[in-house]
Structures are given as structure tokens and as C-alpha cells.
């Protein structure tokens, strides 16, 4: 974490707007655009870094299923090893006592390739856990006594003194694995260096998966993260990837959670525990009130498996997949309507990458197989408007056509939406003391506009579409830059990033006729709108912007001139046309007065102003500390609308 919470910044542009001269905004009730789709406010979560494990999911233990062999050489951290949230690349379990008393055994392993055999007098510990004083921590241990009887002392340790621990002893008997639960409440807390110890005090054992969660979790989900995600109010969530999905077997993530196999994350670093699978994702979506969208594996996956996944989610017990779901305790189908057919298959970084002339065949096969199970599916096809893969795809290079162009020509009848992705950020990806705020704010807006205009031109010239417009699903978009503070890809988002996110939303409103879906990527920690420590969660500046617009901005966009210098101004009516909303991004160092010039609109009463700002463009929030950037609500007159400096501001005006 940075030693200085707020860094000074010198603005590199001069303000071209003065508060003495109001900015006049003409608004005509008759000049409206296509309604803004609620799915513009989507989110994306991927099995990457601390997005799910360490962010959304409440399990505190790393590698609880012992994917990595436990050895004498305790050196668990590989990537980001010198940071607060390093990436596990070897066993995070340290041997207590005689190293020769712990060995990895394949025969009779509980799950995966092996289980640790721990002889009496020895044990294991995991460090770097965060606990809160007075909060109960619930867990369990699976163990198989090798001599018919065994005892394991479970201790939660938060300091070096004899009083800095709380423990209980679990007794195991029989000749098979038994699960024993425990509950421990620390009297004090250390947000970084608490330990869980498992000491075998009698009888040798084979260990199965242990678990440790704070008692306030909600069906395995972190309560603090969940509360912020409900405030974020994303309308649709894309899962499980991302690059991850191209190596993911969805069958690994169903059934008894403890029996699901641990895997190496196929695309990123660390271990995939498979604790968070299809059933947990659907339960998560229902808990926060969002629409689920699942990405199928068109990388190393096959069409049969994708169709069977649709069965699991949407069909009854008379199908193989649906029968598995019922067997696992979920009698009613999940009715997942929205599915991505793959992810970024145009890129050689993607598992299972192939040339476009082959991938179009694969896409169509997947789409036909999935719709044979459920004809009502809405399918998002892989697209990319920018890339002609000249180095890895000779046929594509010869044609000069982008992925989106080829997909629209060959697969348009097998898609509902076409995907586009983009990320923008500071180059190089390091902290800068000087930044042109207005230019940075405009990065997302420009990228979105280029995508929309490029598709209008491309699709209008394709004879096979016969005038049809295939809407765009911008199912990954965000800033991506800077050093990683919150684990893998966990960069901080400052006020300038929040203002840029607001400008990006403004552009989506302008392009509402062709962009029908967008998923801010990602959601927690990994380039996320929410960041978590081990014991706290907090909304980023970008998350506050998404939260505000989702709650307050209208659905029917009004045409607004764009000639306002560095200001970005949009307006919309509520669905019932009884409220006018006007939003302004002001990246300058001076406040601005607005004067509305409405036609066919009559504001009445008091206006409400919601704004997000901070002491400087680098201001940001940190989990566990008071907010520096927040949403502020004030009442104002419709005739006196002031936009603070360095802010995104949203006005609500009731209409007669």
C-alpha cells in the first residue's frame, strides 16, 4: 500500500470555462435516442487473482485441498511476493514439528492427486490470515484416522503470547474420512498475520480439506463484499471468464464442494479450488438480484460439453445435465438465458486459439448444439473490430478482414450479440506525478465511440445482414494500468479514473441504438470497482460512478450538443417521463454553472444534485479507512445548477 494516501498533482491543462459564464444546454423533448438498455450496466467476474477467492468468496484458506505438495522448503509465494497480497505458487502450509512426520500420500487421497499424512506430534499451519476481534470463525476438518482413533487440536493464533490463541480439540474415529466442525472467536485481531494451526495430538491421520470462514458469511459469500455489490447494482453478471473459461471444465465445479478437484488456474496464476461453481454463481446472482450470463468454453472445450452445461442450467431431470442438477439439490431449472460462445478466440494468447476460417465452424457448431437444448438462448459471439491476425492467421491476413468482419459474414445467423472488448490506461503502467486529466478521462469515451462507429460502417456494408444490425455486447471494458496493489491485476482507481468511467457511460448513452450490453471488467480486486483487504471492503471511485448512474440516470436519452470543451454533458428522461436527468463530467479545476434551455420540458420544484469529487485527481478510497471520495447529495434550484470542479455530477429535475 502506498505510504502517502493522497498524492499531489499538477494539472496540465488550463480551464477554458469560467463560472461567470453559464454553459447553456438546449434540450428538446422531441429529440430522443433509442432507450438505454438496462444491460449497459453489467459486470464481469472471472476466476483470476482475488476477484472470487479472496474477494467474493468467504473461504480464508489458500490451497485447502492440497493441490501443492507440502515440503520442508516453505516458500509459498511466487508472483507479487513482496506485496501485501502475493500469489501462491507452492504450498502455503508450513510443517509444525518433525518434517519427516508429514508426507504426501496418493493412495486413499480425499480429493485430487494426494492428501497429507500427518503423524502424531506433528501438524500444519497457514499464516497471513486476517481476523477481527469478537467475530466468530467457523470451520471444519476432514480427517481419516489410520489407527482407528485420532485427535487434532485446531487453534486460531493472532499473536506470539500464550494468551494470543484460542483452540479446540476434535476427535476422529473409524476407518474413513470424517468431517468435524469447529468454531473459534479471537479476543484480538491482526488483519494480516493470524494463523490457523492443525496439530495431530493422538494417532496418525490423512487430512482432507479444512475450511475457515467468518461466521457472518452469506451462503459462502463475504458479507462486506456482498453489501457493496448490492449497492453497485449490476444488472447482469458475466462468468466465469475471460481467458480462464478456455481451460475450464464446468463439471469440476458441481457436486460436493469438498470433493471437487483442485486445478492449476489454466490461464492465470495460483490454484482453482472449484469451490465457486455453477450452483454458487446462480445463488450469488439471486442474492444480489442480477441476471446471470455464462461463458462457454470454445477453447479446449467441445460443443457437447457446452450443450450439457445448458442442460444443467435450463432443463429437467430427463436430461443428463439437468439430472445432475436435481441430484445436487436444485430441482428447478436456473433458466439462464444469456450465454457467451467463447472468449477472445481471435487471440494467440487464448487457450485453443485457431484460425478464423476454422473458428467460425466451431462457433456455429457450438451455437447449434446449445440452442438444440434451449432454442430461447441469447448468444454472444466472439468479436474484435481492430485485429487482423497477420502473424498467426495467414488466411485472415490475406483477406485483411477483422475478427468481427469474418464472424458477421460467417456466423451472423448463429448469434444474438457480437462481443467487443477494450482496455485503456496510462502508458507505461506506472504511477505518474503529472497527468492530463481531460485526456485521460476521454480515453474510454473515444474507444467506445470508435467501436460503435466502426460497426455501423461495417455492418451497413455486409450484404448477408440485409439491413439487420447485430447489437454489440461490450462485455469487457475498463481502465487497466498501474502497479498491482490488491493482488494479481489489482490496480487502484483514482478520481480521474472514476470521471473517465462516467464519460464512458455517457458515450454508451449516445450509442444506445447499437450497443445493448456492456460489462465493466472486472468487479472485485482484479481491475475491479470494489477492493477488499482481508477484513474489509470498499468501493472504488469507478464503483461509485457506476452505483450513481445505475440508481439515478434516466432511460430515454435526449440529444445534447457536444461542443462544451472539456465538459461531457448528457441528459435523459425517466421511463415515465416525469423526471429529467442531466449528467456532467467536469475534469477541469474550476466549477461550472449550467443553464438549461428546455423545449417541451417544464422543470418544477427543487432539483437534486448528486456529485462525486475529491481533493485532487489522484484521490482514492482504501478498504478499512474513511472514504476520501464519495457520493454527495444536495438540493438546489433548477435555475442554479453548479457542477463542482473535478467531478461527475448528476441532476434530477422533476417535470410538470
Secondary structure, 3 states (H helix, E strand, C coil): CCCCCCCCCEECCCCCCCCCCCEEEEEECCCECCCCCHHHHEEECCCCCCCCECCCECCCCCCCCCCCCCCCCCCCECCCCCCCCCCECCCCEEEECCHHHEEEECCCCCCCCCEEEECCCCEEEEEEECCCCCCEEEEEEEEEECCCEEEEEEEEECCCCCCCEEEEEEEEECCCCEEEEEEEECCCCCCCCEEEEEEEEECCEEEEEEEEEECCCECCECHHHHHHHHHHCCCEEEECCCHHHHHCCHHHHCCCHHHCCCEECCCCCCEECCCCCHHHHHHHHHHHCCEEEEEECCCCCCHHHHHHHHHHHHCCCCCHHHHHHHHCCCCCCCCCCEEEECCCCCCCCCCCCCCHHHHHHHHHHHHHHHHHHCCCCEEEECCCCCCCCCCCCHHHHHHCCCHHHHHHHHHHHHCCEEEEEEEECCCCCCCCCEECHHHHHHHHHHHHHHHHHHHHHHHHCCHHHCCCCCEEEEEEEEECCCCCCCCCCCCCCCHHHHHHHHHHHHHHHHCCCCEEEEEEECCECCCCCEEECCCCEEECHHHHHHHHHHHHCCCEEECCCCCCCCCEEEEEECCCCCEEEEEEEECCCCCEEEEEEEECCCECCEEEEEEEECCCCCCCCCCCCCCCCEEEEEEEECCCEEECCCEEEEEEEEEC
